[in-house]
Amino acid sequence: MAMREIAGHQVQVNEEGFMTDPQEWTKDIAVEIAKVEGIPELTLQHWQVIDFCRQDGMATGKAPTLRRITTAAGVTTKEMFALFPKGPAKKVAKISGLGKPEGCV
């Protein structure tokens, strides 16, 4: 595992850039990862999805899938693609400091 500096914090990441310890995550880190992922600003709607993913991921030990997010968080698939373009479950998991969701390529 590699160490990477994000928003002034040293965090552990895997070969795909996902944080490996969700306890190291901060909102500042989320903002920086979002910028790298092509999302220049996190809106209230982004944060609602991120907060859901954090809570769900910490409770289950894994990042929620797109289906789980859309059914449990009250966000449509279309909204997810608008908020987190090109692979929304994978992007929101990375921004949320969680591992790669199961089923993501």
C-alpha positions as CSV (number, residue, x, y, z in Angstrom):
1,M,0.0,0.0,0.0
2,A,1.1,3.5,-0.8
3,M,0.9,6.7,1.1
4,R,-0.4,9.8,-0.6
5,E,-0.8,13.4,0.6
6,I,-4.3,14.7,0.0
7,A,-5.4,18.1,1.4
8,G,-2.3,18.1,3.7
9,H,-3.1,14.7,5.2
10,Q,-1.0,11.5,4.6
11,V,-3.4,8.7,3.8
12,Q,-3.1,5.1,2.7
13,V,-4.3,4.3,-0.8
14,N,-4.4,1.2,-2.9
15,E,-3.1,0.9,-6.5
16,E,-6.4,2.4,-7.9
17,G,-6.2,5.4,-5.6
18,F,-9.0,4.4,-3.2
19,M,-8.3,5.1,0.5
20,T,-7.8,1.9,2.4
21,D,-8.6,3.3,5.9
22,P,-11.9,5.2,6.0
23,Q,-11.0,6.6,9.4
24,E,-8.4,8.8,7.7
25,W,-11.1,10.6,5.7
26,T,-12.0,14.2,6.2
27,K,-14.3,16.6,4.3
28,D,-11.2,18.5,3.1
29,I,-9.9,15.2,1.6
30,A,-13.3,14.7,-0.1
31,V,-13.1,18.1,-1.7
32,E,-9.6,17.5,-3.1
33,I,-10.5,14.0,-4.4
34,A,-13.6,15.4,-6.1
35,K,-11.6,18.0,-7.9
36,V,-9.2,15.3,-9.2
37,E,-12.3,13.3,-10.3
38,G,-13.6,16.2,-12.3
39,I,-16.1,17.7,-9.8
40,P,-14.9,21.2,-9.1
41,E,-17.4,21.9,-6.3
42,L,-19.4,19.7,-4.0
43,T,-23.0,20.9,-3.6
44,L,-25.5,20.1,-0.8
45,Q,-26.8,17.3,-2.9
46,H,-23.3,15.9,-3.4
47,W,-22.8,16.0,0.4
48,Q,-26.1,14.2,1.0
49,V,-25.0,11.3,-1.1
50,I,-21.5,11.3,0.4
51,D,-22.9,11.4,3.9
52,F,-25.2,8.5,3.1
53,C,-22.3,6.5,1.6
54,R,-20.1,7.2,4.6
55,Q,-22.8,6.0,7.0
56,D,-23.7,3.0,5.0
57,G,-20.1,2.0,4.3
58,M,-19.1,2.3,7.9
59,A,-22.0,0.2,9.0
60,T,-21.5,-2.5,6.4
61,G,-17.8,-2.4,6.0
62,K,-18.0,-1.8,2.2
63,A,-18.9,0.9,-0.2
64,P,-22.6,0.9,-1.3
65,T,-23.4,-0.1,-4.9
66,L,-25.3,2.3,-7.2
67,R,-28.5,0.3,-6.7
68,R,-28.1,0.6,-2.9
69,I,-27.5,4.3,-3.1
70,T,-30.5,4.9,-5.4
71,T,-32.9,2.8,-3.4
72,A,-31.8,3.8,0.1
73,A,-30.7,7.4,-0.3
74,G,-33.6,8.6,-2.4
75,V,-31.5,9.7,-5.4
76,T,-32.3,8.6,-8.9
77,T,-29.8,6.9,-11.2
78,K,-30.1,9.9,-13.5
79,E,-29.3,12.3,-10.6
80,M,-26.3,10.1,-9.6
81,F,-24.9,10.3,-13.1
82,A,-25.4,14.1,-13.1
83,L,-23.7,14.5,-9.7
84,F,-20.9,12.0,-10.3
85,P,-20.5,11.6,-14.1
86,K,-18.8,8.5,-15.6
87,G,-19.1,5.8,-13.0
88,P,-21.1,7.4,-10.1
89,A,-20.8,4.6,-7.5
90,K,-17.0,4.3,-8.0
91,K,-16.6,8.1,-7.9
92,V,-18.7,8.7,-4.8
93,A,-16.9,5.7,-3.1
94,K,-13.5,7.3,-3.8
95,I,-14.7,10.7,-2.7
96,S,-16.2,9.2,0.5
97,G,-13.0,7.5,1.4
98,L,-14.4,4.0,1.0
99,G,-13.1,1.1,-1.0
100,K,-14.2,0.3,-4.6
101,P,-17.8,-0.9,-4.7
102,E,-18.4,-4.5,-5.5
103,G,-19.3,-5.0,-9.2
104,C,-17.4,-1.9,-10.4
105,V,-15.0,-2.5,-13.2
